[in-house]
Amino acid sequence: MNTPIEGQESKKTILIVDDVPDNLYVLQRMLSSHYRVQIATNGRIAIKIALSPTQPDLILLDVMMPELDGYETCRLLKQQERTRDIPILFVTARSEAEDETRGFELGAADYLVKPVSPPVVLARVRTHLSMRDQRKLLADQVALRTAQLQVRNMELEETRMEVIRQLGRASEYRDNETGLHVVRMSRYVHLLALRSGLSEPEADQLMQAAPMHDLGKIGIPDHILLKPGKLTSEEFDIIKTHAEIGYEIIGPQKSDLLNMGRVIALTHHEKWNGTGYPKRIAGEVIPLAGRLVAIGDVFDALTSSRPYKKAWTLDDALGLLAKESGEHFDPRLAQIFSGLRDDLAKIMEKYQDGHVIYSVSTGSPSNPA
């Protein structure tokens, strides 16, 4: 291998592969004043050099060599991720059209027939090195732009998710909540969704959409929403309109997440037996997202302390869900939820409001309505 000298053309490295010393000498003499030159006398050595840390920028490859001919060497190089993009120029005495065709089919960049002309060899080498540089530059630019777009998309997605989270929390603040109700409830729902057979992405989307369930409370007058005492039947009828209000506020969307939030807002107060609101639909006609959120929402309401009631114990709340299985709640989902006691307790302990008291094993149930 020649020693690099100052002023070599871009200091590119050319690997010459040939088993005939005279051929190596001729090509080396043509190229050494312009490029670094590496030499291999057979295909196996060529592959070893090409896979080394100082791999060549271009390979001039003879076809007719013992053991591993040029065609097989080319095929093996094109199979390797580290070497597949190195331009390979066949330099051979085989001039039949089918030989040239085979070379191109194997991935060769060019095909030179011996005896070669120095100006032609230099021109072809220069051209293919330039093309490789352009491809690499384009690939680098694409990779950079892709990375920038990924970062931007992540920022936009996080912004979108934060808007959705705050949208969900807005109604809770009006209802004397700190916003952790939606955090706890959405995690109960996520856990239940996974255990009931939904995939991780489906459960994640449900957890992200669940905080929008009570968005429609924004449209309920304060004197009703914040009333400390028992609601009249007329007032409760107004409260019930929050399901359709939330559905209308979100409206039809291109986003699957927002559309799921819209469905949840409308259906999370429907009951398995058809006595819920606002549409009084029953059973599996109720969308699965609504059935899942119904359980998580009621469970958190029961186990949370409110101005008008004490917190139920975890076991008492699970007892009520079991009692309402097949009436208020999807019986299959209610049964699965009852088996999640330890995981539910961990969520309750982790997401506590400073003014909210949670009871896991003590306390007396009171009316959560």
C-alpha positions as a Markdown table, in Angstrom:
| # | Residue | x | y | z |
|---|---|---|---|---|
| 1 | Met | 0.0 | 0.0 | 0.0 |
| 2 | Asn | 1.3 | 3.4 | -0.9 |
| 3 | Thr | 2.0 | 6.0 | 1.7 |
| 4 | Pro | -0.5 | 9.0 | 1.5 |
| 5 | Ile | 1.1 | 12.2 | 0.2 |
| 6 | Glu | -0.1 | 15.8 | 0.7 |
| 7 | Gly | -2.4 | 17.0 | -2.1 |
| 8 | Gln | -3.9 | 13.6 | -3.0 |
| 9 | Glu | -7.3 | 14.0 | -4.5 |
| 10 | Ser | -9.6 | 14.1 | -1.5 |
| 11 | Lys | -7.3 | 11.4 | 0.0 |
| 12 | Lys | -9.8 | 8.7 | -1.1 |
| 13 | Thr | -8.8 | 5.1 | -0.8 |
| 14 | Ile | -9.0 | 2.7 | -3.8 |
| 15 | Leu | -8.8 | -1.1 | -3.3 |
| 16 | Ile | -7.4 | -3.0 | -6.3 |
| 17 | Val | -8.2 | -6.7 | -6.3 |
| 18 | Asp | -6.4 | -8.9 | -8.8 |
| 19 | Asp | -4.4 | -12.1 | -8.7 |
| 20 | Val | -2.0 | -11.1 | -11.5 |
| 21 | Pro | 0.9 | -8.9 | -10.2 |
| 22 | Asp | 1.4 | -7.1 | -13.6 |
| 23 | Asn | -2.3 | -6.0 | -13.5 |
| 24 | Leu | -1.9 | -4.7 | -9.9 |
| 25 | Tyr | 1.2 | -2.8 | -10.9 |
| 26 | Val | -0.5 | -1.1 | -13.9 |
| 27 | Leu | -3.5 | 0.0 | -11.9 |
| 28 | Gln | -1.5 | 1.1 | -8.9 |
| 29 | Arg | 0.7 | 3.2 | -11.1 |
| 30 | Met | -2.4 | 4.9 | -12.7 |
| 31 | Leu | -4.0 | 5.7 | -9.4 |
| 32 | Ser | -1.3 | 6.2 | -6.7 |
| 33 | Ser | -0.6 | 9.9 | -7.6 |
| 34 | His | -4.2 | 10.7 | -7.0 |
| 35 | Tyr | -5.5 | 8.3 | -4.3 |
| 36 | Arg | -4.4 | 6.1 | -1.5 |
| 37 | Val | -4.1 | 2.6 | -2.9 |
| 38 | Gln | -4.8 | -0.7 | -1.2 |
| 39 | Ile | -4.0 | -4.1 | -2.8 |
| 40 | Ala | -5.5 | -7.5 | -2.4 |
| 41 | Thr | -4.5 | -10.6 | -4.4 |
| 42 | Asn | -7.8 | -12.6 | -3.9 |
| 43 | Gly | -11.4 | -12.1 | -2.9 |
| 44 | Arg | -11.1 | -13.2 | 0.7 |
| 45 | Ile | -8.4 | -10.7 | 1.4 |
| 46 | Ala | -10.5 | -8.0 | -0.4 |
| 47 | Ile | -13.5 | -8.7 | 1.9 |
| 48 | Lys | -11.3 | -8.5 | 5.0 |
| 49 | Ile | -9.8 | -5.2 | 3.9 |
| 50 | Ala | -13.3 | -3.8 | 3.0 |
| 51 | Leu | -14.6 | -4.7 | 6.5 |
| 52 | Ser | -11.7 | -3.2 | 8.3 |
| 53 | Pro | -11.8 | 0.3 | 10.0 |
| 54 | Thr | -9.9 | 1.8 | 7.1 |
| 55 | Gln | -12.2 | 0.4 | 4.4 |
| 56 | Pro | -11.8 | 1.7 | 0.9 |
| 57 | Asp | -14.0 | 4.3 | -0.8 |
| 58 | Leu | -14.1 | 2.3 | -4.1 |
| 59 | Ile | -13.0 | -1.1 | -5.3 |
| 60 | Leu | -11.5 | -2.1 | -8.6 |
| 61 | Leu | -12.3 | -5.9 | -8.9 |
| 62 | Asp | -11.0 | -8.5 | -11.3 |
| 63 | Val | -13.5 | -11.3 | -12.3 |
| 64 | Met | -11.3 | -14.3 | -13.0 |
| 65 | Met | -9.6 | -15.2 | -9.7 |
| 66 | Pro | -9.1 | -18.6 | -8.1 |
| 67 | Glu | -11.2 | -19.9 | -5.2 |
| 68 | Leu | -13.4 | -16.8 | -4.9 |
| 69 | Asp | -14.0 | -15.1 | -8.2 |
| 70 | Gly | -14.9 | -11.4 | -8.6 |
| 71 | Tyr | -18.7 | -12.1 | -9.0 |
| 72 | Glu | -18.9 | -14.0 | -5.7 |
| 73 | Thr | -16.7 | -11.4 | -4.0 |
| 74 | Cys | -19.0 | -8.7 | -5.2 |
| 75 | Arg | -22.1 | -10.6 | -4.1 |
| 76 | Leu | -20.6 | -11.1 | -0.6 |
| 77 | Leu | -19.7 | -7.5 | -0.3 |
| 78 | Lys | -23.2 | -6.3 | -1.3 |
| 79 | Gln | -24.7 | -8.6 | 1.4 |
| 80 | Gln | -22.7 | -6.9 | 4.2 |
| 81 | Glu | -24.3 | -3.7 | 5.6 |
| 82 | Arg | -20.9 | -2.1 | 6.2 |
| 83 | Thr | -19.7 | -2.7 | 2.6 |
| 84 | Arg | -22.8 | -2.7 | 0.4 |
| 85 | Asp | -22.5 | 1.0 | -0.5 |
| 86 | Ile | -18.9 | 0.8 | -1.6 |
| 87 | Pro | -18.8 | 1.3 | -5.4 |
| 88 | Ile | -17.4 | -1.8 | -7.2 |
| 89 | Leu | -15.9 | -1.4 | -10.7 |
| 90 | Phe | -15.2 | -4.7 | -12.4 |
| 91 | Val | -11.9 | -4.7 | -14.4 |
| 92 | Thr | -11.8 | -7.8 | -16.5 |
| 93 | Ala | -10.8 | -9.3 | -19.9 |
| 94 | Arg | -14.3 | -10.9 | -20.1 |
| 95 | Ser | -16.2 | -8.7 | -22.6 |
| 96 | Glu | -19.3 | -10.7 | -23.4 |
| 97 | Ala | -22.6 | -8.9 | -22.9 |
| 98 | Glu | -23.8 | -11.6 | -20.5 |
| 99 | Asp | -20.7 | -11.1 | -18.3 |
| 100 | Glu | -21.3 | -7.4 | -18.1 |
| 101 | Thr | -25.0 | -8.0 | -17.4 |
| 102 | Arg | -24.2 | -10.4 | -14.6 |
| 103 | Gly | -21.8 | -7.9 | -13.0 |
| 104 | Phe | -24.5 | -5.1 | -12.9 |
| 105 | Glu | -27.1 | -7.6 | -11.6 |
| 106 | Leu | -24.8 | -8.3 | -8.6 |
| 107 | Gly | -24.6 | -4.6 | -7.8 |
| 108 | Ala | -21.5 | -3.4 | -9.6 |
| 109 | Ala | -21.3 | 0.3 | -10.4 |
| 110 | Asp | -19.3 | 0.0 | -13.6 |
| 111 | Tyr | -17.6 | -2.6 | -15.9 |
| 112 | Leu | -14.2 | -1.9 | -17.5 |
| 113 | Val | -12.7 | -4.2 | -20.1 |
| 114 | Lys | -9.0 | -4.9 | -20.2 |
| 115 | Pro | -6.7 | -3.6 | -21.5 |
| 116 | Val | -7.8 | -0.5 | -19.8 |
| 117 | Ser | -7.0 | 3.1 | -20.8 |
| 118 | Pro | -5.6 | 5.3 | -17.9 |
| 119 | Pro | -7.7 | 8.3 | -18.7 |
| 120 | Val | -10.8 | 6.2 | -18.8 |
| 121 | Val | -10.0 | 4.5 | -15.5 |
| 122 | Leu | -9.3 | 7.8 | -13.8 |
| 123 | Ala | -12.5 | 9.4 | -15.2 |
| 124 | Arg | -14.7 | 6.4 | -14.2 |
| 125 | Val | -13.1 | 6.3 | -10.7 |
| 126 | Arg | -13.5 | 10.1 | -10.3 |
| 127 | Thr | -17.2 | 9.9 | -11.4 |
| 128 | His | -18.2 | 7.1 | -9.1 |
| 129 | Leu | -16.4 | 8.6 | -6.1 |
| 130 | Ser | -18.2 | 11.8 | -6.8 |
| 131 | Met | -21.6 | 10.0 | -7.0 |
| 132 | Arg | -20.9 | 8.2 | -3.8 |
| 133 | Asp | -20.1 | 11.5 | -2.0 |
| 134 | Gln | -23.3 | 13.0 | -3.3 |
| 135 | Arg | -25.3 | 10.0 | -2.2 |
| 136 | Lys | -23.7 | 10.1 | 1.2 |
| 137 | Leu | -24.3 | 13.8 | 1.6 |
| 138 | Leu | -28.0 | 13.3 | 0.6 |
| 139 | Ala | -28.3 | 10.4 | 3.1 |
| 140 | Asp | -26.8 | 12.6 | 5.8 |
| 141 | Gln | -29.1 | 15.4 | 5.0 |
| 142 | Val | -32.1 | 13.1 | 5.0 |
| 143 | Ala | -31.0 | 11.6 | 8.4 |
| 144 | Leu | -30.5 | 15.1 | 9.9 |
| 145 | Arg | -33.8 | 16.3 | 8.6 |
| 146 | Thr | -35.6 | 13.2 | 9.8 |
| 147 | Ala | -34.1 | 13.6 | 13.3 |
| 148 | Gln | -35.1 | 17.2 | 13.4 |
| 149 | Leu | -38.7 | 16.3 | 12.3 |
| 150 | Gln | -38.8 | 13.5 | 14.9 |
| 151 | Val | -37.8 | 16.0 | 17.6 |
| 152 | Arg | -40.4 | 18.5 | 16.3 |
| 153 | Asn | -43.1 | 15.9 | 16.2 |
| 154 | Met | -42.3 | 14.8 | 19.7 |
| 155 | Glu | -42.5 | 18.4 | 20.9 |
| 156 | Leu | -45.9 | 18.9 | 19.0 |
| 157 | Glu | -47.2 | 15.6 | 20.5 |
| 158 | Glu | -46.2 | 16.6 | 24.0 |
| 159 | Thr | -47.8 | 20.0 | 23.5 |
| 160 | Arg | -51.0 | 18.3 | 22.2 |
| 161 | Met | -51.1 | 15.9 | 25.1 |
| 162 | Glu | -50.6 | 18.7 | 27.6 |
| 163 | Val | -53.5 | 20.6 | 26.1 |
| 164 | Ile | -55.7 | 17.5 | 26.3 |
| 165 | Arg | -54.6 | 16.9 | 29.9 |
| 166 | Gln | -55.3 | 20.5 | 30.9 |
| 167 | Leu | -58.6 | 20.3 | 29.1 |
| 168 | Gly | -59.6 | 17.3 | 31.1 |
| 169 | Arg | -58.4 | 18.9 | 34.4 |
| 170 | Ala | -60.4 | 22.1 | 33.7 |
| 171 | Ser | -63.7 | 20.6 | 34.5 |
| 172 | Glu | -62.3 | 18.9 | 37.6 |
| 173 | Tyr | -61.1 | 22.2 | 39.0 |
| 174 | Arg | -64.7 | 23.6 | 38.7 |
| 175 | Asp | -65.9 | 20.6 | 40.6 |
| 176 | Asn | -63.6 | 21.3 | 43.6 |
| 177 | Glu | -61.0 | 18.8 | 42.4 |
| 178 | Thr | -57.2 | 19.3 | 42.1 |
| 179 | Gly | -57.0 | 17.4 | 38.8 |
| 180 | Leu | -55.6 | 14.2 | 40.4 |
| 181 | His | -59.0 | 12.6 | 40.0 |
| 182 | Val | -58.3 | 12.3 | 36.3 |
| 183 | Val | -54.8 | 11.1 | 36.9 |
| 184 | Arg | -55.9 | 8.3 | 39.2 |
| 185 | Met | -59.0 | 7.4 | 37.1 |
| 186 | Ser | -57.1 | 7.3 | 33.9 |
| 187 | Arg | -54.5 | 4.9 | 35.4 |
| 188 | Tyr | -57.2 | 2.7 | 36.8 |
| 189 | Val | -58.7 | 2.5 | 33.3 |
| 190 | His | -55.2 | 1.9 | 31.7 |
| 191 | Leu | -54.7 | -1.0 | 34.1 |
| 192 | Leu | -58.1 | -2.5 | 33.5 |
| 193 | Ala | -57.7 | -2.1 | 29.7 |
| 194 | Leu | -54.5 | -4.1 | 29.7 |
| 195 | Arg | -55.8 | -6.8 | 31.9 |
| 196 | Ser | -59.0 | -7.1 | 29.7 |
| 197 | Gly | -57.0 | -7.8 | 26.6 |
| 198 | Leu | -56.2 | -4.4 | 25.0 |
| 199 | Ser | -52.8 | -3.9 | 23.5 |
| 200 | Glu | -50.3 | -1.5 | 25.1 |
| 201 | Pro | -50.9 | 1.2 | 22.4 |
| 202 | Glu | -54.7 | 0.9 | 22.8 |
| 203 | Ala | -54.5 | 1.1 | 26.6 |
| 204 | Asp | -52.2 | 4.1 | 26.3 |
| 205 | Gln | -54.5 | 5.9 | 24.0 |
| 206 | Leu | -57.4 | 5.2 | 26.3 |
| 207 | Met | -55.5 | 6.5 | 29.3 |
| 208 | Gln | -54.8 | 9.7 | 27.4 |
| 209 | Ala | -58.4 | 10.1 | 26.3 |
| 210 | Ala | -60.0 | 9.3 | 29.7 |
| 211 | Pro | -59.3 | 12.7 | 31.3 |
| 212 | Met | -61.8 | 14.3 | 28.8 |
| 213 | His | -64.7 | 12.3 | 30.3 |
| 214 | Asp | -66.2 | 15.2 | 32.3 |
| 215 | Leu | -65.3 | 18.0 | 29.9 |
| 216 | Gly | -69.0 | 18.9 | 29.6 |
| 217 | Lys | -69.1 | 20.1 | 33.2 |
| 218 | Ile | -67.7 | 23.3 | 31.9 |
| 219 | Gly | -71.2 | 24.0 | 30.6 |
| 220 | Ile | -73.0 | 23.3 | 33.9 |
| 221 | Pro | -73.9 | 26.4 | 36.0 |
| 222 | Asp | -71.9 | 26.8 | 39.2 |
| 223 | His | -75.0 | 27.0 | 41.5 |
| 224 | Ile | -75.8 | 23.4 | 40.4 |
| 225 | Leu | -72.3 | 22.0 | 39.9 |
| 226 | Leu | -71.0 | 23.3 | 43.2 |
| 227 | Lys | -74.1 | 22.8 | 45.2 |
| 228 | Pro | -73.1 | 21.3 | 48.6 |
| 229 | Gly | -76.5 | 19.7 | 49.3 |
| 230 | Lys | -78.6 | 17.1 | 47.5 |
| 231 | Leu | -79.6 | 18.0 | 44.0 |
| 232 | Thr | -83.2 | 18.2 | 43.0 |
| 233 | Ser | -84.4 | 16.0 | 40.1 |
| 234 | Glu | -84.5 | 19.1 | 37.8 |
| 235 | Glu | -80.9 | 20.0 | 38.8 |
| 236 | Phe | -79.7 | 16.4 | 38.3 |
| 237 | Asp | -81.3 | 16.5 | 34.8 |
| 238 | Ile | -79.1 | 19.5 | 34.1 |
| 239 | Ile | -76.0 | 17.8 | 35.5 |
| 240 | Lys | -76.7 | 14.8 | 33.2 |
| 241 | Thr | -76.4 | 17.1 | 30.1 |
| 242 | His | -72.7 | 17.3 | 30.7 |
| 243 | Ala | -72.2 | 14.1 | 28.7 |
| 244 | Glu | -73.7 | 15.6 | 25.5 |
| 245 | Ile | -72.1 | 18.9 | 26.2 |
| 246 | Gly | -68.6 | 17.3 | 26.3 |
| 247 | Tyr | -69.4 | 15.4 | 23.2 |
| 248 | Glu | -70.3 | 18.6 | 21.3 |
| 249 | Ile | -67.4 | 20.6 | 22.7 |
| 250 | Ile | -64.9 | 18.0 | 21.3 |
| 251 | Gly | -66.8 | 17.6 | 18.1 |
| 252 | Pro | -65.8 | 15.5 | 15.1 |
| 253 | Gln | -62.0 | 15.3 | 14.8 |
| 254 | Lys | -59.4 | 13.8 | 12.5 |
| 255 | Ser | -57.5 | 12.7 | 15.7 |
| 256 | Asp | -58.3 | 9.2 | 16.9 |
| 257 | Leu | -57.4 | 10.3 | 20.4 |
| 258 | Leu | -59.9 | 13.2 | 20.4 |
| 259 | Asn | -62.6 | 11.0 | 18.8 |
| 260 | Met | -62.1 | 8.5 | 21.6 |
| 261 | Gly | -62.4 | 11.3 | 24.1 |
| 262 | Arg | -65.6 | 12.3 | 22.5 |
| 263 | Val | -67.0 | 8.8 | 22.7 |
| 264 | Ile | -66.0 | 8.6 | 26.4 |
| 265 | Ala | -67.5 | 11.9 | 27.2 |
| 266 | Leu | -70.9 | 10.8 | 25.8 |
| 267 | Thr | -71.0 | 7.2 | 27.1 |
| 268 | His | -69.2 | 6.9 | 30.4 |
| 269 | His | -72.5 | 7.3 | 32.3 |
| 270 | Glu | -74.4 | 4.7 | 30.3 |
| 271 | Lys | -75.2 | 1.5 | 32.3 |
| 272 | Trp | -75.0 | -2.1 | 31.3 |
| 273 | Asn | -78.7 | -2.6 | 32.0 |
| 274 | Gly | -79.8 | 0.4 | 29.9 |
| 275 | Thr | -80.8 | 2.7 | 32.7 |
| 276 | Gly | -77.9 | 5.2 | 32.3 |
| 277 | Tyr | -77.7 | 8.4 | 30.4 |
| 278 | Pro | -77.9 | 10.2 | 28.0 |
| 279 | Lys | -78.9 | 7.6 | 25.4 |
| 280 | Arg | -80.0 | 4.7 | 27.7 |
| 281 | Ile | -78.1 | 2.2 | 25.6 |
| 282 | Ala | -77.2 | -1.1 | 27.1 |
| 283 | Gly | -74.7 | -4.0 | 27.1 |
| 284 | Glu | -72.1 | -4.2 | 24.4 |
| 285 | Val | -73.9 | -1.4 | 22.4 |
| 286 | Ile | -72.1 | 0.9 | 24.9 |
| 287 | Pro | -68.6 | 1.5 | 23.4 |
| 288 | Leu | -65.8 | -0.4 | 25.2 |
| 289 | Ala | -64.1 | 2.8 | 26.1 |
| 290 | Gly | -67.2 | 4.1 | 27.8 |
| 291 | Arg | -67.6 | 0.8 | 29.8 |
| 292 | Leu | -64.0 | 0.9 | 30.9 |
| 293 | Val | -64.0 | 4.5 | 32.0 |
| 294 | Ala | -67.3 | 4.0 | 33.9 |
| 295 | Ile | -65.6 | 1.6 | 36.2 |
| 296 | Gly | -62.5 | 3.7 | 36.8 |
| 297 | Asp | -64.6 | 6.9 | 37.3 |
| 298 | Val | -67.0 | 5.4 | 39.8 |
| 299 | Phe | -64.3 | 3.7 | 41.7 |
| 300 | Asp | -62.3 | 6.9 | 42.1 |
| 301 | Ala | -65.4 | 8.8 | 43.1 |
| 302 | Leu | -66.2 | 6.2 | 45.8 |
| 303 | Thr | -62.7 | 6.1 | 47.3 |
| 304 | Ser | -62.2 | 9.9 | 47.3 |
| 305 | Ser | -63.3 | 12.3 | 50.0 |
| 306 | Arg | -65.7 | 15.0 | 48.8 |
| 307 | Pro | -67.4 | 17.9 | 50.7 |
| 308 | Tyr | -70.6 | 15.9 | 50.8 |
| 309 | Lys | -69.2 | 12.4 | 51.7 |
| 310 | Lys | -66.3 | 10.5 | 53.2 |
| 311 | Ala | -64.1 | 8.2 | 51.3 |
| 312 | Trp | -65.1 | 4.6 | 50.9 |
| 313 | Thr | -62.6 | 1.9 | 51.7 |
| 314 | Leu | -61.0 | 0.2 | 48.8 |
| 315 | Asp | -62.8 | -3.1 | 49.7 |
| 316 | Asp | -66.2 | -1.4 | 50.1 |
| 317 | Ala | -65.8 | 0.2 | 46.8 |
| 318 | Leu | -64.9 | -3.1 | 45.1 |
| 319 | Gly | -67.9 | -4.6 | 46.9 |
| 320 | Leu | -70.2 | -2.1 | 45.3 |
| 321 | Leu | -68.7 | -2.7 | 41.9 |
| 322 | Ala | -69.3 | -6.4 | 42.3 |
| 323 | Lys | -72.9 | -5.8 | 43.4 |
| 324 | Glu | -73.5 | -3.6 | 40.4 |
| 325 | Ser | -71.9 | -6.1 | 38.0 |
| 326 | Gly | -74.4 | -6.8 | 35.2 |
| 327 | Glu | -76.5 | -3.8 | 36.3 |
| 328 | His | -74.3 | -0.7 | 36.1 |
| 329 | Phe | -71.1 | -2.3 | 34.9 |
| 330 | Asp | -70.0 | -4.7 | 32.2 |
| 331 | Pro | -69.8 | -7.9 | 34.3 |
| 332 | Arg | -66.6 | -9.2 | 32.6 |
| 333 | Leu | -64.8 | -5.9 | 33.2 |
| 334 | Ala | -66.1 | -5.6 | 36.8 |
| 335 | Gln | -64.8 | -9.1 | 37.6 |
| 336 | Ile | -61.4 | -8.3 | 36.2 |
| 337 | Phe | -61.3 | -5.0 | 38.1 |
| 338 | Ser | -62.0 | -6.7 | 41.4 |
| 339 | Gly | -58.9 | -8.9 | 40.9 |
| 340 | Leu | -56.7 | -5.8 | 40.7 |
| 341 | Arg | -56.9 | -4.8 | 44.4 |
| 342 | Asp | -53.1 | -4.6 | 45.1 |
| 343 | Asp | -52.4 | -2.6 | 41.9 |
| 344 | Leu | -55.3 | -0.2 | 42.6 |
| 345 | Ala | -54.0 | 0.4 | 46.1 |
| 346 | Lys | -50.6 | 1.4 | 44.8 |
| 347 | Ile | -52.2 | 3.9 | 42.4 |
| 348 | Met | -54.3 | 5.3 | 45.3 |
| 349 | Glu | -51.2 | 5.7 | 47.4 |
| 350 | Lys | -49.1 | 7.3 | 44.7 |
| 351 | Tyr | -51.5 | 9.9 | 43.5 |
| 352 | Gln | -52.9 | 11.5 | 46.6 |
| 353 | Asp | -54.3 | 15.0 | 46.9 |
| 354 | Gly | -53.3 | 17.0 | 49.9 |
| 355 | His | -56.8 | 17.6 | 50.9 |
| 356 | Val | -58.2 | 14.2 | 49.9 |
| 357 | Ile | -58.2 | 11.3 | 52.3 |
| 358 | Tyr | -58.0 | 7.8 | 50.9 |
| 359 | Ser | -58.9 | 4.8 | 52.9 |
| 360 | Val | -57.7 | 1.4 | 51.8 |
| 361 | Ser | -58.8 | -0.8 | 54.7 |
| 362 | Thr | -60.6 | 1.5 | 57.2 |
| 363 | Gly | -63.6 | 3.8 | 57.2 |
| 364 | Ser | -67.3 | 3.6 | 56.5 |
| 365 | Pro | -69.1 | 3.8 | 53.2 |
| 366 | Ser | -71.4 | 6.6 | 52.6 |
| 367 | Asn | -73.6 | 7.7 | 49.6 |
| 368 | Pro | -71.3 | 8.7 | 46.7 |
| 369 | Ala | -74.0 | 10.3 | 44.7 |
